[in-house]
Structure formats: structure tokens, C-alpha cells
Amino acid sequence: MDLPIEFYALRRNVRRAILGPGTLESTAVDREIICPAERVEVLPAIYLPGQIERVTGSPPESTKELEIEHATRRTVTHAETIAYHIRNAVLIDGLVFANQLKFPLRSTSIGTLTAVNPVHLEKAAIASSLLGNKYFGHWLRDDCSTYILAKQFSEPLCIEPSFAAPHIDKYREYFDQEWSYTQRAYIDHLIVFQDYGQNRSKRDRYMQLNKKIVRLFGNKRTPLVYLRRGNNGAPRPVENERELIELLSRRGAVVVDVEAQTLESLLESLASAQIVVSMEGSHLAHCAFSVPKKSGILVLQPPDRFASIHRDWTMCLGVRFGFVVGTRGASGYVFSGTEVERTLDLLINSI
């Protein structure tokens, strides 16, 4: 540790050039199975005929074909949850180095952050993830559940998110999670998790967080909530949103605005909702730890950014998942009121 911490990144690059890149499997001194893989039958997604044919694209991290398959499949193999134990790792500005391994926890390149003096940690377990550092939805849904796992093994190692999100501090309080951030560190024993499988381990941790929110905010019963995305995140305007809100209001819907309302009022509505209707996006992650049992999510899907990620946690928690695919309008996306109502009826009858 007498050498500058950047030396360890340079040494890894030399080793990689000679020996090839490292992986978690090849670098770990121990591989611990926390939850085995599970193959299960799942309830079908709810959608009308002709919806899939409208899909033209997906988020940049995926493909249209993968998202459609994910949204419509009936049999799923949930990946195992694994703890990889690594010796003598270093953390430099969101990148973990050990032997030939380079494991990213943030997409920001080395050197773009203001350097701080490294700390020495005898043992730590990573709670943060690359996607959780980039997207609020992944931080809330994935990293907050991995934090529980990390806490069971050691002190959680957390990386400061690269986005600004006004609700992070509140969720930390509600979940009783500290989330102190580390930028640079020497780590004698580092634990890295494979934790993307929606298996029993993930479900148990989802339920722990869900119970905390429902206990705080679930005091009433709201049959229908329209969760208004507003201008949060990437622009995804609903061109005929006023028409949809009028239609849903006639059915008793409560309109919740993610931008305009406090997190407390948002969660009070979601924690009591039977059905939540909303445009696809990270803001829907608010539902993951708030909607009660026997509820459903109806996702308004942009045809050029069709995403099935919210089927993961709904499938895991037994929440019914449905979607309507819109069309491109002059100033945003257009969703048929008739299709929304018909799909909504199917969703309600399935609960």
C-alpha cells in the first residue's frame, strides 16, 4: 500500500495484456451459493391482441426480441444468487481491480472524479451496481435489496450514484439503510454478489422492504392510481394524457404526480392501490416496495422503447403485470383509451 493506488489499476492492465481478462469466477478464492437457480411457471402478462406487433425498439441495453420474449414468456429460470469472495482488491472511483479483474460499479471514467485519499478495509460487501449507479429505478429496486444481502456478510460498500434523485435520502431512512459512500479503498476481503435472479432470496428481501413501506403508509384502499411521470428522466410525454386522466378519473382513479407531490403522499396512494397505471420508466420502481398484495401494474409502453423490466419484480412478488403499447404522435406517445380500459378490466378480473 506504499504505492499510489492507481498503480494497482496499471498492474491489472499489464496482467490482462499477458494473461487475459479476469472474471468473478476466475478471481474469487471462494464461490458461495446463497440461493440456487429456480425454474418456475409464471402467470401470463395481460395485454390485448395486436400489441406486440407495434413494438419497434427497446432500451439501448437490450433488444426488441429479448424484451418481447421476457414480457410474454410463461416459464422462467431464475438465476442463482452467488457471493464471490475476492482477496486484495482495490476500489478506484467506482472500479474494482483484483488480479486481472476489472469490475465496474459506475460508468464514469477514472480521473473524472476529484481524488480522495484511499481507506483500508479489512472486509466489505458491495451493495452498489453499475445500473443502480446510472438509473434511480435500478438503485431503488436492485441495490436497496442487495444492501440487505451485503449487510448479512459485512459492512456494505456503496458507490455514490451518478444521478440526482430527490427521494434517495428518504428511502434510506424508510429502509434503515446507511449508504455511506466510498470512493477509493484497499480491501483485504471483498464480497461481490451476482444478484439479478428473481429467486426466493430476492423475493424475501423485496418483502422486507415492502413491509416497511406498507407499514408506514398503507392506511387506506385506493382502487386505481394514475402515476404521472411528468418530465422526470428521459422525455417520454403522453400526448393524450389529459384524455386518459379524464377516462380513469371517471373510474375513480387518484392522480399522483411524481414531480409535484412529496414522496410521502406518493407512497400513501401507492401503498393502498389495487391497480397502478403509468408510462414505462424508472419512476415505476416506487411501486416495487409500496403496492400491496393482490394488486396490478398496467404499463403504458412506448413502441420504440418497449421494456419488460417491471415484469421482474411484479412476477417475483405475485403482482399482476399488464401493458398497452402506444403509437407515436406529433408531440409524444398516444395510447388508445379503449385499449387502456379493456386491458384494465382484464387486469382487475385477474386479481
Buried (B, 14 or more C-beta within 10 A) or exposed (E): EEEEBBEBBEBBEEBBEEEEEBEBEEBBEEEEEBBBEBEBEBEEBBBBEEBBEBBEBBBEEBEBEEBBEBBBBEEBEBBBBBBBBBBBBBBBBBBBBBBBBBBEBBEBEEEEBEBEEBEEBEBBBBBBBBBBBBBBBBBBBBBBBBBBBBBEBBBBBBBBBEEEBEBBEEBBEBBEBEBEEBBBBBBEBBBBBBBBBBBBBBBEBBBEBBEBBBEBBBEEEBEBBBBBBBEBBEEBEBBBBEBBBEBBEEBEBBBBBBEEBEBEEBBBBBBBBBBBBBBBBBBBBBBBBBBBEEBBBBBBBBBBBBBBBBBBBBBBBEBBBBBBBBEBEEEBBBBBBEBBBEBBEBBBEEE
